Amino acid sequence: MAQDYSYVKCPQCGYDRNPMNATKCEVCGYRLKKGTPLVPILATLAGVAVLGGGGYWVLTQLAPKNQTAVVSPGSGPANPSPSPDSGTTTSAAPSPTSPVTPSGTLPGITYVSTLAQVPNVPSGTFNYGNSTTFAPLRSERINGILNQAHPNFRLRYVEPPGGKPGSGAGIEMLIDGQLSICQSSRPLKDSELQRAQMRGFRLDQVPIAIDALAVYVHPAVQVPGLTIAQVRDIFTGKVTNWQQVGGPNLPVVPFSRNLQAGGTVDFFKETVLQGQDLGANVREIRDTTHSLRQVGATPGGIGYANVPLVVRQEMVRIVPLAKEPGSPYIAPDIGGKEMNLRVIMDGSYPITRRLFIIIKRDGSLDEQAAVAYANLFLSDEGQKLVREAGFAPIR
């Protein structure tokens, strides 16, 4: 069968299986320019290989023997796997105790079985944060498990100087050197990538989990469900009474964090509101806890947040959503008690997203710490922690 080369290679992370019509890299989220198919790239590389092969042979004969390999922070294990033609017998599948570097991923990112097997975990205390969505993954229990596997790797959560936590604030703190590890519930923006480049380094994003947003209401609001268009009309001020969407005769009282506050609201604006601003009737709240309390105390209230923070909150009710009129309503929870991982992983629930660890690529110990932190959650045991925290595993 002929191989299909109709792909675009990402200039940021090197992933070479993005569809030709992709606007962003499927691995790192980097915005793609007009794609270049791999055929001319491979042809060029083949020519270079032919012309340079003889020179390379001469250099390898003249090079000193037994040199010590130098590994930069986040570059992965120093000992490479044996090549197929080295004469060393290799098994078809790697050993579960050996780090596996997935094809097309970022430097230093490896998949292992246990937390203890994660390589290149540095010693020290590292500042981290700041997406509110990551709160379940910052629990004392999970941090304790990570510390048990690597006792000298200590994490210290740091609030933004302005007091408003969120992905945007965390990325800014990472660029400014206040954080070693940034947690983000949205992809990097072009402006952030450019800021980093102007500072002399780059930013990478590593997805570690899949999340979903829940829309929740006061228990007095009895509606079977809402379409995404109806949610958009509610938060942009076009729908002001619940009767307009099949509910009781109550004024609609929407609650939201400031659209500049963090990744969740930024994602909500771009995905649900389609870039529109919030309506004048939307009441601003500081964080999800404040929103839950306000919606639960306000007949006609409605808010949104990531599902793990809303399940088991008896003061509000999660509303099933439909992608469009006529589509079935899909609930992201099971009886209000747990996350419905099946509908989130198969994409039938309409508001899902990936959660990222942002890495500052400057060759520092902070870079090594961020790579290690991502690898901890990408390990088999780490993905179990992701599931236990209420998120869907990415692998």
N, C-alpha and C positions, 0 to 999 in steps of 0.2 A: 504494500500500500504506500502511495506517495505521501511524504510528510508535508503537513500544512505549515507554511512559514508566514501566514498572514497575521503577524503579531507586531506589537510595538514594544520596544525596549525602554524601560524607565531609566532616564539619566541619573536619577537620584539614588536608587537602590540596586539597579542592575536587573530587576525582574524582567524577563523577556517573553512572557506569555500574556501580556495585556492585549485584548482584542483591538483590531485596527481602529474601531470607532470609539474606543475608550477615551474619556476626557481626564480621568485620574487613574493613577497606578492602583491595581487591585491589592497590592501588598502594603505600600507605604502611604498611599493617598496623594502622592505628588502630582501636581497638575501637569498633564502631558500636552506637549505641543503637537503639531501635525506629525503623525507617526512616520517612521521610516521602517519599511519591512526588513526582516532579517536577511533576505536573500542577498542584497548588495553588501550588507555588513559581513555576512559569512564569506562571500566571494573575496572581499578585500582582505579579510583575515587569512584566508587560504593563501592568497598571493604573498602576503607578508611572511607567512610561515615558510613558504618555499624559498623566498629570497634570503630570509634570515636564518634558515636552518644550519647552513654551513658555518656562519659566523658564530652561532650559539655553540656549536660543537667545539670550535677552537677555544672559546672563552671558558667552557666547562673543563677543558683539559688543562688550561693555564691557571684556573682559580685554585686558591689554597684549599686544602682538604680539612675536614673535621672542624669547620667553623661552627660556632655556637649560634643557634637561631635566636633572633630578637623578636619578641612578641609585644606589640603595642597594646595598651589597655583596650579591652573589648575585641581583640582580634582573634580570640579563641585559643584552643590548646596549642602548645608549641609543637607537639609531635603530630605530623600529618599522617593520614591513613596511607597504607601501602598502595602504590599504584598498581593497576592490573597487570603490568608487565614487569613488576619488580621481582617476580619469582616467589613472592610470599603468598601462601594460600589464604584467601579471604572467603568468608561465608556470604551467602546471598543477602542476608539481613544483618545489620550491625548488632553488636552485643548491647543489651539494655543498659549496661554499665558504661558504655562509651558514648560521648556526646555525638549527636547527629546534627550536622549543619544542613538545614533544609535548602533545597535548590532555590535560588533566586531571592534569598532573604538577605538581611543586612549584616554587616561585619560583626562577628562575635556572637550572633544569635544561634543557639544550639537547643536541641531537644534531648532531654535525658529522662530517665524514669523517676528518680527520687530527687528531693530537694538537696540532699547531701551531695549528690553527684554533680550539681551545677558547678562548672569550672570558673576559675579566676574571680572568685568572690573576695573583694578586698576587706581589710580590717579598718575599722574606724567608725565614727558616728557621722551619718549623712542626713542632711535636711531633705525632706520630701513633702509632697502635696501636689495639687491643691484643688482638684475637681471634687465637688461635693458628692458626685455620683459614686466615687471610689470609697466612700465612708465604710461600707461593709467589708471592703478588702483592707481597711486600715484598723480593723478591730484588734483589741488586745489579744484575743485568742489567736488570730492569724499571724500577727507580728511575733507572738510567742513561739509559734510553730516554726516560722522562718529563722528566728534567733536560735532555736534548739538545733536546727540543722547547721547553722553558721554562727556560733556564739560571738565571734568578733565583728560581725556585721550588724551594726546598730542603726536604727532608723529614728529620726526625730521629726515629728510633724510641725510645720511652720505655717502660721497664718499670714496672709498678705498684709503689708503695712497699712493699707487702706481699710482693712477689716472686712472686705467683701470677698469671700472665697469663690473660686471658679477656675475653669480651665484657662481662660485668657489671662487671669492674674498669675496663675502658676507658670505659664509659658514666659510671661514677662519677667517673673522672678528668676527663672532658669537662665534666660538670656543675660540678666543683670548679675548673675553669680550668687544669688541668694538661696537657690535650691541646687541640690545635686541631682535629684530625680523629680521629674514632673509627671503627674497623672492628668490625663486629658480625656474628656468625653466627646471630643470632636477632633477632626483632622487639623493639621497645621494650615494656617492661612499663608498666602503668598507674601503678605506684608511681614509676617513673622520670620519666614525663611530669608527674606531680604535683609531684615534687621540683623539676623545672625551672620549672614554673609558679610555684611558691612563691619561686623565685629571680628571677623577673621576666622570664623568657624561655621559649621553647618548643624542643622537639626535633623534628626531622624525620628520617625514615629513607628512604634512596634505594636500592632494589635494583639491584645492578650485575652479579650473576652467580647461577648456580644450582649448588648443591653437592649432594653425596650422601654419606651415611655408609656406611662399610664395616664389616662385622663380620669380624674375622680371628681365626685360631686357630693353635696350634702345629701344625707339619706332621704330627705323629703323630695328630692328630684327623682321621680320615677319615670325613666325613659328606657326602652329596651336596648337602645344603643344610639350611636351617632356615626355619621359618615365623616371622613376627613374634611370634606367641604363644609359641613356644619360646624365642626370644631373651629375651622378657620374663620367662619362668619361670626362665631361667638366671640373669639378673641380679637377680632378686628372691629367689633362694635356693630355689625350688621344685624345680628340677632340679639334682641334685648329682653325677650320674654320667653320662658320655657315652652309656652304654648306653640311658638313658631316651629318647634322641632318635636312636637308630639308629647310634651311634658305638661306639668301643672301650670296654673296661672300664678307664676312667681317671676319676679324680675331676675334676670341673669346677672350674677355678680362674679366676674372673672378675677382671678388672682394670678400674678406672675412676678417673678424676679425681673429686675431691670434687664433689658435686652443686651446690655454690655457686660453683664455680671459674670457669665460663665458659659461653658460648652453646652449645657443642656438647653438654656434659653436661646443660644445662638443656633443650635441644631433645630429647635422648635420653630424659630423664625424662618430659617431657610427651607425646611422640609414641609412643615405643616402650613405656615402662613405664606409660603412661597415668596418670601422677601418683604411682605407687607409689615407695616408698623402695627403695634398694639393699639386697640381702640381707646378712646378717651375715658371710657368707663372701667378700664382695667385697673385694679388696685395693686400697688407694688408691695411686695413682701421681701424679707431679707434672704430666707432660705427655705428649704423644703419643710422643715419642722414648723416654721411660722405659717407656711401655706396650709399645711394639714390642719393646724389649729383654727385658722381663719375660715377655711372652707367648712370644717366641721361645726363651726359656731354660727354660720351664716346661711339661713334658708335661701336656696337659689345659688349658692356658691359653687364654683368650679375651678379646678387647678390642674396642674400636670407635674409629673416628676418621674424619675426612673422607677420601674416596678418594684425592685427589692425594698425601696424605702416606703412603699405604699401598702404592700401586702401586710395583713394582720393588723391594719389600722382600722379599728371598728368605728371610729368617728366619721369616716367617709366611705363612699361606695365607688369601686372601680367600674367604669362604663365600657362595655364592649364596643369595638370600633369596626367600621367597614371601609374598605378602600374607596368605594364609590356606590352611588344609589343602586340598589338591586343586589349588591354583594352581601354575603352573610356577615353578621356581626361576629367578631372574634374577640374573646376575652384573653388578656395576657396573664390572667391568674386562674387558679383553681379554687373556687369557693372563697376567695378573699384570703386564703391561708398560705398559698405558695405560688411561685412563678410557674407559668405554663411553658416549660422549656420547649416542648414539641412545636408549638405554633411560632415560637420565636426563632428556633433554629431552621424550620422549613420555610420561613418567610411569609407565612399566611397572615400573621399579625402585621398591620400596616406601618407601625412606627418602630423600627429597630435601627440600631447603630452599633459601631465597634468602639471599644475603649482602648486607649493607647497609653503606652509609656513613651515619653519624649526624652530622647537622648541628645545631650550636647556633645558633639564630636570635636573635642579640642585636645585629645590626647592626655587628659588629666585623670586623676584618680576618681573624680566625679563621673567621668565617662564610663570608667570600668564599673563603678557602682551601679549606674543606670542600666548598663548591659546585663549585669548580674541579676538585678532586680527583675528585669523583663524575663530573663531565662528561668528564674525561680517559678514564676507563674506559668511559663510555657512548658515546664516539666509535667510529667504525668500526674505527680502528686499536686503540683501547683494548679493544674486544671481541675482537679477535684476540689481544691479550695475555692476556685472560681465558682464552681457549681454550688458548693455549700453556702457561698455568700449570696446566692440568688441570681447569679448571672449564667448565661449560656456559655459553655466552653467554646473556644475558637478552633480547637483541634482535637 
